[in-house]
Amino acid sequence: MLIFAILLVLVVKIFPTLFIKDMGYSKLASNHIFLWQIAACTVPSNDSNMIPMEWYADGNDFENLKELYNRNKLLADPFGRSNIEAKTLFKKEYLPNLKIVWIKSILKHPINYIIHIARFSFYCIIINTWKIPHGSFQMKNSEPYPFIFYIENFDNKGVTFTPIRDKIYSFIYNTSLDINIIFFVIITLIIFVLSFIFILFKHKYINSILIFTLSTSFSSFATIAIVSLFAPDILYRYMHPVVLISIISLISLISFIIDIGGFNKFKSELKSIKLIGNKK
């Protein structure tokens, strides 16, 4: 697992350097997330001293930042990535000491940062739908595509369905379940607790299936944490891995229960665990 983790990090770090020729925009691609979180720390405390004035585009200052942040506290895009009018708030260039200012803002206003992350993560885990009406992505987008300079001959048109494909998608859309993602978060929590209890107190049952169950459920929590800390918007695609991982974890837990002798055996082993608080 450690080797795979290192390899995945290397892929993220090395791949852009080797294969992406224009690294100019890539170096600025995450600026809006850091600026947004700096605003989340400083705006509630009206602390204008944390942000260097040379970061602002001409004609903008902390008052513009407060207005932008209070307009939508759950969206990072307007702080640098979006193609709307807010793009002029900060300069589209390298901002010196951006991450240092970000860390200092968190350390200076930790309560504001915790409130921001808690609010954002709450809305991330109550996303209600993955289902997209077919009409919504067959329309031509009226807004200019923000990265059109990366794509040649891009006309911004939507997907076009043939009549039979339209009927197939409509059938799938109408018959598929639409479950709030909090359901899968709860499943992950239960599975993680159960597998952790067995690993902690029932050493004789530790096997590859149990380790896999714990690992997958933990990775689901890691996904939630990463999305809550660094996602720029509340979108289902960021949280979607939680759904898949929780299903894998559930299948693994069921396999473990069968492997040790069935549900009754599993339940009896749980009841036999003597926690410290119950030893008296």
N, C-alpha and C positions, 0 to 999 in steps of 0.2 A: 504493500500500500504506500509506503514511504517512497519507493522507487517510482511508482506511477505518479505520485504527487509531484515529485521533482521533474519528471519528464513533462507533465502537463504545464508546469510553470515555464519550463524551457521553451516549449512550443509557443506560448504566449509572448515570451520575450524575444525569441530568435526569429520566428516566422516573419514578423513585420519588417525587421531589419534586412532580411535576405530577399524578400519578394515584393515589398511595397516600395516603389521608387520615390513617390512623393510623400515624404514623412512630415512635411510642413504642417498640414492640417492634423495629422495623427497626434502630433505632439501637443496640440491644443484641444483635442477632442474631449477630454475629461474636465476641462477648465470650468464648465458650467456647473458641474456637480460640486466642486470645491467652493466655488463662489456662492452657490445656493446655500450650502451648509454654513459658510461664514456669515451669510445674511441671517440664517436661522439663529445663530448665536448672538449676533450683534444687534439686530433690529429690535428685538423685544426689550433689550436693555438700553437702546438708543446710544450705543457706543460707536461713534463714528471714527474713533482714533485707530481702530485696528486695521482699516483698509487704507493703503497708501493712495493719495490723490492721483498719482500718475497712472493708476490702473484705469481710472474712469476715462471714457471717451469725452470729447469736447462737449461742454455744456451740461455735463452730468455730475452729480455728487451724491452724498449719502441720502439726501431727501428723495432723490429718484430711486435709489435702492430700496428705501422703505416702502415707497409706493408700489414698486414692482413686486416685492416679497409679499406684502399684505394682499395683493390682488389674487394670488394663488400660492398658498404656502406648500402645496403638494407637487409643484412642478418646477423642475430645474432648467428646462430648455430655454426659457427666456433670458437666462443669465449668460448666454453665450452661444448656444447651439442653434437656437430657433431662427427662422427667417422672417419673423415678425418685427415690428418696429422696435421691440426691446433689444434687438441685437446691438444697438448703439450704446447701451449702458456702459459696457466695458470695452476696452480696446481688443481688437482681434489680433493679438500678438502675444509673444511670450511675456508672462507676468512674473517678474522676479520675486522669489521667495513665496510663491503662492501656497505651497504645502506647509511652509513654516508658519505663515499667517493663519492657515486653517487649523493647525495644531494649537497655536497660541489662543485662537478664538475659542476652541473647545475647552482648553484648560482654564481660561478666564471666565467663561460662561457655561460651565458643565450642565447646570440645570436646564438652560435653554436648549442645549444640544440633546439632552435626554428626552425632553418634551418633544422636540422635533422628530427624533428617531422613533419614539413611541407612537406618535400620531401617524407618521408615515407607515410604520409597520402594521399598525392596526388596520388601516385602509387597504394595505396590501393583502392581508389574510382574510378579508371579507369580500374579495372580488367574487362576483356572483356568476359570471358567465364566460364561457369560451366560444359560445355559438355566435357566428357572424352572419347576419342576414345576407343572402346572396346579392341582393340589390345594392348593398353598401359598397362592395368592392367591384361592381361592374360599372360604377359611375366614374367619369373622368374627374380627377382631382382638380378643383378650381384654384388651389394654391400652387404657386411655383415650387417645383421640387428643389429643396435646399441644396442638394449635392449634385445638381444637374451637370456640373462641370466634370464630374467623374464618369459620366455615361454619355456615349455618343449616340446620336439619333434617338434620343428619348423624347417621346411625344406625350408622356404622362396620361396615357389612356388606361382605362380600367380593364379588368378581365371580361371577356365575352363568352357567354355560355351558349352552346347549341340547345335547342329545345329539349333534347333527351337528357343532356347534362344538367339542365336547369331542373328537370323533374327529379333526377337522381339526388341532386344536392338538397332540394326542397324536402324530399322524403327523409334523408338523413338528418336534416336540420329539425324537422318536426318530430321525429321519433327518438332522437338522442336525449339522454338525461342532461339536465343543466344543474349541476351541483355546486353550491358555494364552496370555495376552496378551504374554508375553515373546517369543513368536514374532514378533509385529508390531513390538515394540520393536527386535529385531535387524534386521528388514527395514528399518526406518526408519534405523537406524544405518548400515547398508551403503549405502543409497541416498544418504544425506547425504554420506558420505565420498566416494563415487564422483562425485557431482555437484560437490562442492567441489573435488575434484582437477581435473576438467575446466575449471571456471571459473578455477582458479588457474594451471594450466599449459597449457591448450589454448584460448587466447583466440579462435581462429578458429571454434570450435564453439559459442561463447556465442550463444544465441538464446532466444526466449521460452519454449520448451519446457524448456530446461535451467534457466532462472531459476525457472520454475514448480516444477520438480522439487526444486530446492534449497529453495525457500520452503516448500513443503508438508512436506518432511521436517523442516525446522527447526521448523515450527509444531507438529509432533508432539512434538519434544523440549521445546518451550515448554509444551505441555500437561502432559507428565510432570513438568516442574519446578514448574508452578503447583499441580498436584494434590499433589505431595510437600510443598510449602511451606505450603499453606493448606487442604487438604481435612481434614474433621473425622473421617473414618472410611475404612476400606478397603472401598470399594464399587465394583462393576464400572461403574456408571453414570458415575463420575467419570473413569475411564480409557477408556471406550468411544470417545471421539473419536480416540484413538490408532489404533484398528483401522481406522476409516474413512479417516483421513488417510494411513496407511501404504499402504492399497490404492490410493488416488488417486496417491500418490507412485510406487508401483510401475508403475501404468499410464502415468504421465508418463515415467518412465525408459525403459520399453519403447518408447514413442513416439519418444523422443529417439534411442534406439539405431537404430530403423528409419530415422529421418530422416537420420542421418549415414552410412548405408550398411550396416547390419546388425551382428550380434553380432561377426563376425570383425573387421570394421573397428573396432568399439568396443574389442575386446580388444587389437588391434595398437596402437591409440593409447595404451592404458594401458601397454603394455609399453615404448613408446617414450619415456615420461616419464622424464627424468633427475632424480631427486631429489638434493638437495645431498649427502646421505650416500653416494650411489653414484657421484659424479663422479670419485672417485679411481680 
